[in-house]
Amino acid sequence: MRLVRLAQQPSRVAEDVRAALASLGRGSNVVGGVALIGASPVDGRPVEAVVVMPKGVLIVIGVDLPDPALKLEAPLGGPWKADGWPLVHGDTSINPATDALSLSAACTHKIADVAPGAGPIGTIIAVGPYVETVDQPAADLAGSVRVLYPTATTMLAATISLASAPRPRSVQQARELIAALAPDAPPMPEEMLLGEGFSAYSDDEPTVIRENPLVAIAPTVPVEHPGKRPKKSAVPPAKPVQAAPPVQQAVAVKPRQPEAAPAEPGPKTPHQSKTVKWLPVAAIGLLIVLLIAAISVASGGDDTASTQPPPPPAPSTSPPPPSSSAVESIQFTSRASAADQKCASHAYGDVQSSLQQTSCSAVKRASFAGSIDGRNAAVTIAVVEFPDAGQATAFKATADTPGGGGILDLATETNQWQGEVPVFEGAAYQSSLDGKSVRLVQVVWVPGPSTPDDPGLVRGAKAALELPVQG
């Protein structure tokens, strides 16, 4: 997300708002877009920010509370309470956000007038100076207004839930909307807006493969087997039918049957003779075993000491079962898969800077729901392909640097997770280099928290290096 500062923000919590938006990073880091800091869409009344995103618009308005609070009860249509004490704002206001909601409604009408069909328009009421927990009624959470203390986590969750258009707006539509809301904003090149997630044309279709290719393949496996089995069962009856004539011909030639008769007992007699020959061999083997046992008994206590070393191999044979069970206890289910050439727009941090300087050939992304030792996990994979192996090696070195950024999770970006959306903070990380392509893997627990050195997550990340990524 790119920040454009236009004017001084009106509230004390404005600094926290700007820091939370800046923490999302440049490029389409989960949401992308342009944040117009201090914009005044209506009658010269500035707001903390108007965020123009590929899939929606957010109006961020700050509300200053008298004091910090541990818990804020904030119903939109009723009085607020901070740590159990009622908050009164003005003589006619129901709660401190009454004026903010009025301004938000005016901004929403302005956006709808200048850009019909602009997509979802949400509102964030940013409260401060500090609130640990904000409690909103379920009915309010189902709407388009969120009350929160602005942090990287809360702002990210709000932008994902409120900006939910099925298709991104085009670069031209984004320019027109920004110009209408902030005429003083500097012009933005097309490359920058493309990097923030806006599409090149208004009729672009999403590149995300909605159908899960792995799930599509799975049903064909049981379908093919039943098809093959009847074919195999159908072939054997055909063979006896063809083989029947030779049998009848053999039966017809009755004069030679007496010669065939002695041939049949012939093989039996050699078989019997072989078993007879094995008897003395077995007897000799038995004598050798008895002789060895007699020698060991005669050697006394020295041999008992020599027979004790064999127990150590027992622990050496015990480790394999845990490793095999560990592999069997990891399962993956595909949630999303897609491929395109907009590598930098799907990255953040130093990884994004690297891809902006060195263009890649393609990027394949996939998201998997995992089960590691019976615990739910989320896996995000990116396979970045380059024109030559040297560029791939340099990119891997950048991605492997701690704090160097990474590639965004596809299912989070496209709202394809079922249930709780994972947060890839403290993820276990693995990477691999295969010629001109680099694979990056991150694995976290759902729900968290997660740590990079968690043994289960590390095993899951290593196993995910072998998962197929469709593109």
C-alpha positions in Angstrom: 0.0 0.0 0.0 1.3 3.4 -1.0 0.8 6.4 1.3 0.3 9.9 -0.1 0.3 12.6 2.6 -1.9 15.6 1.6 -2.7 17.5 4.8 -2.4 17.4 8.6 -4.7 14.8 10.1 -7.2 16.1 12.6 -7.0 13.6 15.5 -4.4 12.5 18.0 -4.7 8.9 16.9 -3.8 9.9 13.4 -0.1 9.0 13.9 -1.2 5.4 14.8 -3.4 5.3 11.8 -0.5 6.3 9.5 1.9 3.8 11.1 -0.6 1.0 10.8 -1.2 1.7 7.1 2.6 2.0 6.5 3.2 -1.3 8.1 1.3 -3.0 5.3 4.2 -2.3 3.0 4.3 -1.1 -0.6 2.9 -3.2 -3.4 -0.2 -5.4 -3.2 0.7 -6.7 0.3 -2.5 -8.6 1.0 -4.6 -5.6 -0.2 -2.6 -3.0 -2.1 -3.9 0.4 -3.0 -3.2 4.1 -2.3 -3.9 5.7 1.0 -4.7 9.4 0.7 -3.6 10.7 4.2 -5.5 13.8 5.3 -7.8 13.9 2.3 -11.0 16.1 2.4 -13.7 14.5 0.2 -16.5 16.6 1.7 -16.7 20.4 2.4 -13.1 20.7 3.4 -13.5 18.4 6.4 -10.4 16.3 6.5 -10.3 12.6 7.5 -7.4 10.5 8.6 -7.3 8.7 5.3 -9.2 7.6 2.3 -7.8 4.3 1.1 -8.5 3.5 -2.6 -7.9 -0.3 -3.0 -8.3 -2.6 -6.0 -11.4 -4.2 -4.5 -12.9 -1.4 -2.4 -12.6 2.0 -0.7 -12.0 2.6 3.0 -12.8 5.8 4.9 -10.6 6.1 8.1 -11.8 8.6 10.7 -10.1 9.1 14.1 -12.0 9.4 17.4 -10.0 10.5 20.5 -11.0 9.0 23.8 -10.4 10.9 27.1 -8.1 8.2 28.4 -6.6 4.8 27.4 -8.8 1.8 28.1 -8.4 -1.9 28.4 -11.9 -2.7 27.0 -14.1 -0.5 25.0 -17.8 -1.4 24.4 -18.6 0.4 21.2 -22.1 -0.2 19.7 -22.7 2.1 16.7 -26.3 3.0 17.8 -25.8 3.1 21.6 -23.7 4.6 24.4 -20.1 3.5 24.7 -18.4 2.3 27.8 -14.7 2.3 28.6 -13.8 -0.3 31.3 -17.4 -0.2 32.4 -17.7 3.6 32.6 -20.0 5.4 30.1 -18.4 7.8 27.6 -20.4 11.0 26.9 -19.5 13.1 23.8 -21.4 16.4 23.5 -24.9 17.1 24.5 -26.7 15.5 21.6 -24.3 12.7 20.6 -25.2 9.1 21.5 -21.5 8.2 21.6 -18.1 9.6 20.6 -18.5 8.2 17.0 -21.7 10.0 16.1 -20.0 12.8 14.3 -17.6 10.4 12.7 -20.4 8.3 11.3 -22.1 11.4 9.9 -18.9 12.4 8.1 -18.5 8.9 6.8 -22.0 8.9 5.4 -21.3 12.1 3.5 -18.0 10.8 2.2 -19.7 7.6 1.0 -22.3 9.6 -0.9 -19.5 11.7 -2.5 -17.6 8.5 -3.6 -20.8 6.9 -5.0 -21.5 10.1 -7.0 -18.1 10.6 -8.5 -17.4 6.9 -9.1 -20.7 4.8 -9.6 -20.0 1.2 -9.1 -16.8 1.8 -7.1 -17.3 -1.4 -5.2 -17.7 -1.9 -1.4 -17.2 1.3 0.6 -16.2 0.6 4.3 -15.5 2.8 7.3 -12.9 2.4 10.0 -13.4 4.3 13.3 -9.9 4.5 14.7 -10.0 5.1 18.5 -7.2 6.1 20.8 -4.9 6.9 22.5 -4.9 3.2 23.3 -7.5 0.5 23.6 -6.5 -3.2 24.2 -9.9 -4.7 23.2 -12.8 -3.3 21.3 -16.1 -5.1 21.6 -18.7 -4.5 18.8 -22.1 -6.2 18.6 -22.4 -9.0 16.1 -25.0 -7.0 14.1 -22.5 -4.1 13.7 -19.7 -6.5 12.6 -22.0 -7.7 9.8 -22.1 -4.2 8.4 -19.5 -2.0 6.8 -18.2 -0.1 9.9 -15.4 -1.3 12.1 -14.3 0.3 15.4 -10.7 -0.5 16.3 -7.5 0.7 17.7 -5.2 0.9 14.7 -2.4 -1.7 14.7 -0.9 -3.6 11.8 -3.0 -6.7 12.7 -6.4 -4.9 13.2 -6.0 -2.7 10.1 -5.1 -5.7 8.0 -8.1 -7.7 9.2 -10.4 -4.8 8.5 -9.1 -4.1 5.0 -9.5 -7.8 4.1 -13.1 -8.0 5.3 -14.3 -4.6 4.0 -12.6 -4.6 0.6 -14.3 -7.7 -1.0 -15.2 -6.9 -4.6 -15.1 -9.9 -6.9 -12.8 -8.1 -9.4 -10.2 -5.4 -9.1 -10.7 -1.9 -10.5 -8.6 -0.8 -13.4 -5.7 1.6 -13.4 -7.8 4.2 -15.2 -10.7 3.9 -12.7 -8.3 4.2 -9.8 -6.8 7.4 -11.3 -10.2 9.0 -11.8 -11.3 8.2 -8.3 -8.1 9.5 -6.7 -8.4 12.7 -8.8 -12.0 13.2 -7.6 -11.2 12.7 -3.9 -7.8 14.4 -3.8 -7.2 16.8 -6.8 -3.9 17.8 -5.2 -2.5 14.3 -5.2 0.5 13.8 -7.5 0.0 11.8 -10.7 0.8 8.1 -10.4 2.4 6.1 -13.1 0.8 3.0 -14.5 3.6 0.7 -13.3 3.1 1.8 -9.7 -0.7 1.3 -9.8 -0.2 -2.1 -11.4 2.2 -3.0 -8.6 -0.5 -2.0 -6.1 -2.9 -4.6 -7.5 -5.0 -2.6 -9.9 -5.7 -4.3 -13.3 -4.5 -3.1 -16.6 -8.0 -3.0 -18.2 -11.5 -2.7 -16.8 -12.5 -6.0 -18.3 -9.6 -8.0 -16.8 -10.7 -11.3 -15.4 -9.1 -12.6 -12.2 -6.1 -14.9 -12.8 -7.0 -17.0 -9.8 -7.9 -20.6 -10.5 -11.1 -21.1 -8.5 -11.3 -24.8 -9.1 -8.9 -26.8 -7.0 -6.8 -28.8 -9.5 -5.8 -31.3 -6.9 -9.4 -32.0 -5.8 -10.3 -32.3 -9.5 -7.7 -35.0 -10.0 -8.6 -36.9 -6.9 -12.0 -38.2 -8.0 -10.6 -39.6 -11.2 -8.5 -42.1 -9.2 -11.3 -44.2 -7.8 -13.2 -43.9 -11.1 -10.4 -45.3 -13.2 -9.9 -48.4 -11.0 -13.4 -49.7 -11.3 -13.2 -49.2 -15.0 -10.0 -51.2 -15.3 -11.1 -54.1 -13.2 -14.1 -55.1 -15.3 -11.8 -54.9 -18.4 -9.3 -57.3 -16.7 -12.1 -59.6 -15.7 -13.5 -59.5 -19.2 -10.2 -60.5 -20.8 -9.7 -63.8 -18.9 -12.9 -65.3 -20.2 -11.8 -64.5 -23.7 -8.5 -66.4 -23.3 -10.2 -69.7 -22.2 -12.4 -69.4 -25.3 -9.4 -69.1 -27.5 -7.5 -71.7 -25.6 -10.4 -74.2 -25.8 -9.7 -75.3 -29.4 -6.1 -76.4 -28.7 -7.4 -78.5 -25.8 -10.0 -80.1 -28.0 -7.3 -80.8 -30.6 -5.1 -82.4 -27.9 -8.0 -84.5 -26.8 -8.7 -85.6 -30.3 -5.1 -86.9 -30.6 -5.7 -89.9 -28.4 -2.9 -92.2 -29.6 -0.3 -89.9 -28.0 -2.0 -89.8 -24.6 -0.1 -92.9 -23.3 3.2 -91.1 -24.0 1.9 -88.0 -22.2 0.8 -90.1 -19.2 4.3 -91.2 -18.1 5.4 -87.6 -18.7 3.0 -86.4 -15.9 4.3 -88.7 -13.2 7.8 -87.9 -14.4 7.8 -84.3 -13.0 6.4 -85.6 -9.7 9.2 -88.1 -9.1 11.9 -85.4 -9.6 10.0 -83.2 -7.1 9.9 -86.0 -4.7 13.6 -86.8 -5.2 14.5 -83.1 -4.5 12.7 -83.2 -1.2 14.5 -86.4 -0.3 17.8 -84.8 -1.2 17.0 -81.9 1.1 16.7 -84.2 4.1 20.4 -85.0 4.6 21.2 -81.3 3.9 18.8 -80.3 6.7 20.3 -82.9 9.0 23.8 -81.6 8.4 22.6 -78.1 9.1 21.1 -79.2 12.3 24.3 -80.9 13.4 26.3 -77.7 12.7 23.9 -75.7 14.8 24.2 -78.2 17.6 28.0 -78.1 17.3 28.0 -74.3 17.6 25.7 -74.4 20.6 28.0 -77.0 22.3 31.0 -74.8 21.7 29.3 -71.7 23.1 28.2 -73.6 26.2 31.8 -74.9 26.7 33.2 -71.4 26.5 31.4 -70.4 29.7 31.0 -66.9 30.9 33.2 -65.3 28.2 30.6 -66.0 25.6 27.8 -64.6 27.7 29.7 -61.4 27.8 30.2 -61.5 24.0 26.5 -62.1 23.5 25.5 -58.9 25.4 26.7 -56.4 22.7 23.8 -57.3 20.3 21.2 -55.3 22.5 22.7 -51.9 21.3 21.3 -52.5 17.8 17.8 -52.4 19.3 17.8 -48.7 19.9 19.3 -48.2 16.4 16.3 -49.9 14.9 13.8 -48.0 17.0 14.2 -44.5 15.5 12.7 -45.5 12.0 9.1 -46.0 13.3 8.9 -42.4 14.7 10.2 -40.9 11.4 7.7 -42.9 9.3 4.9 -42.0 11.6 5.9 -38.4 11.5 5.6 -38.4 7.7 2.3 -40.1 7.9 1.0 -37.6 10.4 1.3 -34.7 7.9 -1.6 -34.1 5.5 -2.3 -31.3 3.1 -5.4 -30.1 1.4 -5.3 -27.6 -1.4 -7.2 -24.3 -0.9 -6.1 -22.1 -3.8 -3.7 -22.2 -6.8 -2.8 -19.6 -9.5 0.0 -18.4 -11.7 0.8 -15.1 -13.5 3.8 -12.8 -14.3 3.1 -10.0 -11.8 5.8 -11.2 -9.4 6.6 -7.8 -7.7 2.9 -7.0 -7.0 2.6 -10.3 -5.0 5.7 -9.6 -2.9 6.7 -7.3 0.0 9.8 -6.0 1.6 13.3 -6.7 0.2 11.8 -9.5 -1.9 9.6 -7.1 -3.7 12.5 -4.7 -4.3 14.5 -7.5 -5.8 11.7 -8.5 -8.1 11.2 -4.9 -9.2 14.9 -4.8 -10.3 15.0 -8.3 -11.8 11.9 -9.3 -13.6 10.9 -12.9 -13.2 9.4 -15.2 -15.9 6.4 -16.3 -13.8 5.2 -16.9 -10.2 3.1 -19.8 -9.1 1.4 -19.6 -5.8 -0.6 -22.2 -3.8 -2.2 -22.4 -0.4 -2.8 -25.6 1.6 -4.6 -26.4 4.8 -2.5 -28.8 6.7 -2.8 -31.3 9.6 0.5 -31.8 11.5 0.3 -34.4 14.3 -3.5 -33.7 14.5 -3.1 -29.9 14.8 -4.4 -27.6 12.1 -1.9 -25.6 10.1 -1.8 -23.3 7.0 0.8 -23.5 4.2 1.6 -20.9 1.6 4.0 -21.7 -1.3 5.4 -19.6 -4.0 7.5 -20.8 -6.9 9.3 -17.9 -8.7 10.8 -18.7 -12.1 13.6 -16.6 -13.7 15.3 -16.4 -17.1 18.6 -17.8 -15.8 20.0 -19.7 -12.8 22.1 -16.7 -11.6 19.1 -14.5 -11.0 17.4 -17.4 -9.2 20.3 -17.8 -6.9 20.5 -14.1 -6.1 16.8 -14.0 -5.4 16.9 -17.0 -3.0 19.7 -15.3 -1.0 17.5 -12.2 -0.6 14.4 -14.3 0.4 16.4 -16.3 2.9 17.6 -13.2 4.7 15.6 -12.9 8.0 13.2 -9.9 7.7 13.8 -9.7 4.0 10.1 -10.0 3.1 8.4 -12.7 1.0 5.5 -13.6 -1.3 1.9 -13.0 -0.3 -0.4 -15.9 0.5 -2.8 -16.6 -2.3 -5.8 -17.8 -0.3 -5.7 -14.8 2.0 -5.4 -12.4 -0.9 -8.5 -14.0 -2.6 -10.6 -14.9 0.5 -10.5 -18.6 -0.1 -9.7 -19.8 3.4 -12.5 -21.8 5.0 -13.0 -20.6 8.6 -10.3 -18.6 10.4 -7.8 -16.8 8.2 -4.2 -17.6 9.1 -1.7 -14.9 9.9 1.8 -15.8 8.7 3.7 -14.2 11.5 6.3 -16.3 13.2 6.0 -18.9 10.3 8.5 -21.7 9.8 10.3 -21.1 6.6 12.0 -23.3 4.0 13.3 -22.6 0.5 14.8 -24.6 -2.3 16.6 -23.9 -5.6 15.8 -25.9 -8.7 17.7 -24.6 -11.7 16.0 -21.4 -12.7 13.2 -21.6 -10.1 13.0 -20.8 -6.4 10.4 -22.3 -4.0 9.5 -20.4 -0.8 7.4 -22.1 1.9 5.8 -20.7 5.1 3.8 -22.8 7.6 1.9 -21.5 10.7 -0.5 -23.0 13.2 -4.2 -22.1 12.9 -4.9 -20.6 15.3 -1.5 -19.3 16.4 0.8 -18.3 17.8 3.6 -19.8 15.8 7.4 -19.7 16.1 9.9 -20.3 13.2 11.7 -23.0 15.2 8.6 -25.0 16.1 9.5 -28.7 15.4 6.1 -29.5 13.9 6.0 -26.5 11.7 9.6 -27.1 10.5 8.7 -30.7 9.6 5.6 -29.4 7.7 7.6 -26.8 5.8 10.2 -29.4 4.7 7.4 -31.7 3.6 5.7 -28.9 1.7 8.9 -28.5 -0.5 7.6 -31.6 -2.4 4.0 -30.5 -2.8 2.8 -29.9 -6.4 2.0 -26.3 -7.3 -0.3 -26.0 -10.3 -0.1 -23.0 -12.6 
